[in-house]
């Protein structure tokens, strides 16, 4: 009986297993055919997405352009779309992603600049018979940007301190030590006709008000009359030549300016409508250190402290000052790096980016220079899998057309910082599509508004957009879309990028 029982089991059990496996196989095949399996649904959705993007990027009027696109799903690292991902292209302000991610990884979110005030000599009868020395740190944020518009706050605090020490007169020189940075204030190969504008402000170890003079242009009460130009702070640092005419309400407002190279003389020209609101603009200064010291001297004077001369340290016989022999007076700490990075990325602030890149050079125990800052960046890039020989960085902001990177490299950076412990700081610095920063007016009418977190980039015939999409399907995508040499209006490229990220947001699987 036992042998017959074993014989029956030997026949029945394999038969049952065969039937079960056949049933499972049949169900799997049917699921794939009907499109209900997750894998099939994903493949179908991605295939449709790629087809739609191909149709967009292969439009006839875009054929003269070079497009580099790379998109991956963060959770799985699966490639969703790829077009020329390893082609070197100009990134414009997407270069700020390299600068800010490197700085966050190297310096940390709590890093702060410190600008210090020292004195030498003695105080007698309210007179300092000696000098004041301002020791710069490369802080880009000495302005009204982070303190309710009070551009002179640091100098005001120092004036209060000197006042409390009984000082009413400086019988010496206000010296500016800007030697933490080199004296090369402009980025590599910046265009000469950009240099009057705020986005090409010079760098410096001592800086004030983004190294720009604020202009407020007010129309005359009568047509044909000359407009009024107000300057803030009103310290008459720059000579302004006013050539702006007031025109009728049915005309147009057009204002431009030009600062003569090597000088602090700017001509403001154009027209302003008689009923126009005040127009605000900014013109760069030639000498950031002198501008900073002039603002300090101006503030001292407004607070009853007279002073005579100002001087850059390079104008002195001794270039290296012995701070141990001086009396420390006060120090000003900047906002933390987290806020500086937010200013750079949200507003695409070039000056801050250039200052930050040079600061990375200081961290190498070298003088702050773009060259040394780039070395620090490339060291970090090598640690996240980007060969330093395969990326070409010449400035911190992306204003130079000699920067060359790839869409794949940008996604690599975004993925690396996504996995970093300080990722939230970086994420919070990015413009939000349709909400704020340089993406405030993008994605209008798209259901992706509020779900795209990305850095824009623009120089002539170059448009970039790279960042993260938090999609409706619960997945997260990292993307980079670079377009160079396009022959169509920039608004057309904006629409292209917005359309792609909207499709990405709605990817359904």
Secondary structure, 3 states (H helix, E strand, C coil): CHHHHHHHHHHHHHHHHHHHHHHHHHHHHHHHHHCCCHHHHHHHHHHHHHHHHHHHHCCHHHCCCEEEEEEEECCCCCEEEEECCCCCECCHHHHHHHHHHHHHHHHCCCCCCEEEEEECCEEECCEEECCEEEECCCCCCCCCCCCCCCCCHHHHHHHHHHHHCCCCEEEEEEEEECCCECCCCCCCCCCHHHCCEHHHCCCCCCCCHHHEEEEEEECCCCCCCECEEEEECCCCCCEEEEEEEEECCCCCCEEEEEECCCCCEEEEEEEEECCCCCEEEEEECCCHHHHHHHHHHHHHHHCCCEEEEEEEHHHCCCCCCCHHHCEEEEEEECCCHHHHHHHHHHHCCHHHHHHHHHHHHHHCCCCECHHHHHHHHHHHHHHCCCCHHHCECCCCCCCCCCCEECHHHHHHHHHHHHCCCCHHHHHHHCEECCCCHHHCCCCCCCCCCCCEEEEEEEECCEEEEEEEEECCCCCEEEEEEEEECCCCCHHHHHHHHHHHHHHHHCCCC
